[in-house]
Amino acid sequence: MTDLVIVGAGGFARETAAAAGHDWNVVGFVDDDPALHGTRRSGLPILGPVDSVRDMPDVKVVVCVGTPRNFTARRGIVERVGLPGDRYATVVHPLASVGAGSHIGPGTVLLAGTVLTADVTVGSHVAIMPQAVLTHDDQVGDYGTIASGVRLGGGVIADEGAYLGAGALVREGVKVGAWSLVGMGSVVLHDVPAGEVWAGNPARLIRPLTRS
Ligand SMILES: CC(C)(COP(=O)(O)OP(=O)(O)OC[C@H]1O[C@@H](n2cnc3c(N)ncnc32)[C@H](O)[C@@H]1OP(=O)(O)O)[C@@H](O)C(=O)NCCC(=O)NCCS
């Protein structure tokens, strides 16, 4: 098995370690919090700061940072570290289902129970949480986040960096604009412009994305 180092040591990073253990030799985490260095999380060591992955040429890497309050963090780290695309692992939990014609980019993680039914395109450095269902012809741009239990109708586009909160439902053919956030449990019936926070049933504008 190929060695894998996970960037971050928070919740999503540890979930990714659990998902990756079937196919990868997970060596440990890297994190910029010096208090974590030399400690262990989920039984795995925190090896050092994030930039130390540049000195580990033989390992694959996956960046697993970001929360609803800071969902641009993944892009920031990928740009800062500057590794070539072939250094990134694609981590797919063995209980995820990837249908014919689907494509998943480097640095992307699919947690348990994710379903890509058919011809789904998922970009690079995307986080897809447990039990998300992406149906035919959906497209998720780079750095997107699909939280647990999201359901996308056919032909939905989640543009670069879009964050779909837990349990959100998106009507077929609808587009969620780049770096927009859809709140948990929302029912999205119409296109969401870029850079906005929408929530509710039906989903409506809550505020512009003044912070992320
Ligand atoms: C949408 C969201 C970002 C709003 O957060 P916020 O900017 O801090 O907004 P607030 O909590 O102050 O709420 C602002 C208003 O929006 C409403 N609201 C917030 N989230 C909502 C949601 N998911 N659905 C419906 N209404 C919502 C609040 O009731 C409030 O309404 P009011 O002004 O009439 O009282 C947040 O609630 C959310 O859903 N985040 C995603 C969480 C998630 O999916 N986590 C999973 C991965 S860990």
PDBQT file of the ligand as one rigid body, heavy atoms in Angstrom, charges set to zero:
ROOT
HETATM    1  C1  LIG A 301     -26.618  28.796   7.025  1.00  0.00    +0.000 C 
HETATM    2  C2  LIG A 301     -25.626  29.023   8.146  1.00  0.00    +0.000 C 
HETATM    3  C3  LIG A 301     -24.196  29.149   7.576  1.00  0.00    +0.000 C 
HETATM    4  C4  LIG A 301     -26.009  30.332   8.823  1.00  0.00    +0.000 C 
HETATM    5  O1  LIG A 301     -25.135  30.600   9.851  1.00  0.00    +0.000 OA
HETATM    6  P1  LIG A 301     -25.045  32.117  10.418  1.00  0.00    +0.000 P 
HETATM    7  O2  LIG A 301     -24.587  33.033   9.347  1.00  0.00    +0.000 OA
HETATM    8  O3  LIG A 301     -24.230  32.036  11.672  1.00  0.00    +0.000 OA
HETATM    9  O4  LIG A 301     -26.523  32.534  10.688  1.00  0.00    +0.000 OA
HETATM   10  P2  LIG A 301     -27.397  32.528  12.037  1.00  0.00    +0.000 P 
HETATM   11  O5  LIG A 301     -27.286  31.237  12.774  1.00  0.00    +0.000 OA
HETATM   12  O6  LIG A 301     -27.072  33.788  12.774  1.00  0.00    +0.000 OA
HETATM   13  O7  LIG A 301     -28.865  32.626  11.438  1.00  0.00    +0.000 OA
HETATM   14  C5  LIG A 301     -29.279  33.711  10.648  1.00  0.00    +0.000 C 
HETATM   15  C6  LIG A 301     -30.732  33.479  10.287  1.00  0.00    +0.000 C 
HETATM   16  O8  LIG A 301     -30.787  32.378   9.366  1.00  0.00    +0.000 OA
HETATM   17  C7  LIG A 301     -31.600  31.316   9.897  1.00  0.00    +0.000 C 
HETATM   18  N1  LIG A 301     -30.918  30.048   9.576  1.00  0.00    +0.000 N 
HETATM   19  C8  LIG A 301     -29.651  29.724   9.836  1.00  0.00    +0.000 A 
HETATM   20  N2  LIG A 301     -29.378  28.507   9.359  1.00  0.00    +0.000 NA
HETATM   21  C9  LIG A 301     -30.511  28.058   8.787  1.00  0.00    +0.000 A 
HETATM   22  C10 LIG A 301     -30.851  26.855   8.121  1.00  0.00    +0.000 A 
HETATM   23  N3  LIG A 301     -29.930  25.892   7.937  1.00  0.00    +0.000 N 
HETATM   24  N4  LIG A 301     -32.083  26.726   7.642  1.00  0.00    +0.000 NA
HETATM   25  C11 LIG A 301     -33.010  27.702   7.811  1.00  0.00    +0.000 A 
HETATM   26  N5  LIG A 301     -32.742  28.877   8.438  1.00  0.00    +0.000 NA
HETATM   27  C12 LIG A 301     -31.506  29.048   8.908  1.00  0.00    +0.000 A 
HETATM   28  C13 LIG A 301     -31.648  31.562  11.407  1.00  0.00    +0.000 C 
HETATM   29  O9  LIG A 301     -32.822  31.025  11.977  1.00  0.00    +0.000 OA
HETATM   30  C14 LIG A 301     -31.616  33.066  11.455  1.00  0.00    +0.000 C 
HETATM   31  O10 LIG A 301     -32.911  33.545  11.148  1.00  0.00    +0.000 OA
HETATM   32  P3  LIG A 301     -33.518  34.873  11.907  1.00  0.00    +0.000 P 
HETATM   33  O11 LIG A 301     -32.606  35.999  11.510  1.00  0.00    +0.000 OA
HETATM   34  O12 LIG A 301     -34.895  34.975  11.339  1.00  0.00    +0.000 OA
HETATM   35  O13 LIG A 301     -33.438  34.578  13.364  1.00  0.00    +0.000 OA
HETATM   36  C15 LIG A 301     -25.607  27.846   9.185  1.00  0.00    +0.000 C 
HETATM   37  O14 LIG A 301     -26.767  27.846  10.001  1.00  0.00    +0.000 OA
HETATM   38  C16 LIG A 301     -25.534  26.474   8.495  1.00  0.00    +0.000 C 
HETATM   39  O15 LIG A 301     -26.551  25.873   8.104  1.00  0.00    +0.000 OA
HETATM   40  N6  LIG A 301     -24.278  25.972   8.360  1.00  0.00    +0.000 N 
HETATM   41  C17 LIG A 301     -23.998  24.659   7.783  1.00  0.00    +0.000 C 
HETATM   42  C18 LIG A 301     -23.790  23.648   8.897  1.00  0.00    +0.000 C 
HETATM   43  C19 LIG A 301     -23.509  22.270   8.356  1.00  0.00    +0.000 C 
HETATM   44  O16 LIG A 301     -24.070  21.816   7.392  1.00  0.00    +0.000 OA
HETATM   45  N7  LIG A 301     -22.584  21.568   8.994  1.00  0.00    +0.000 N 
HETATM   46  C20 LIG A 301     -22.241  20.225   8.525  1.00  0.00    +0.000 C 
HETATM   47  C21 LIG A 301     -20.830  19.951   8.459  1.00  0.00    +0.000 C 
HETATM   48  S1  LIG A 301     -20.021  20.126  10.009  1.00  0.00    +0.000 SA
ENDROOT
TORSDOF 0
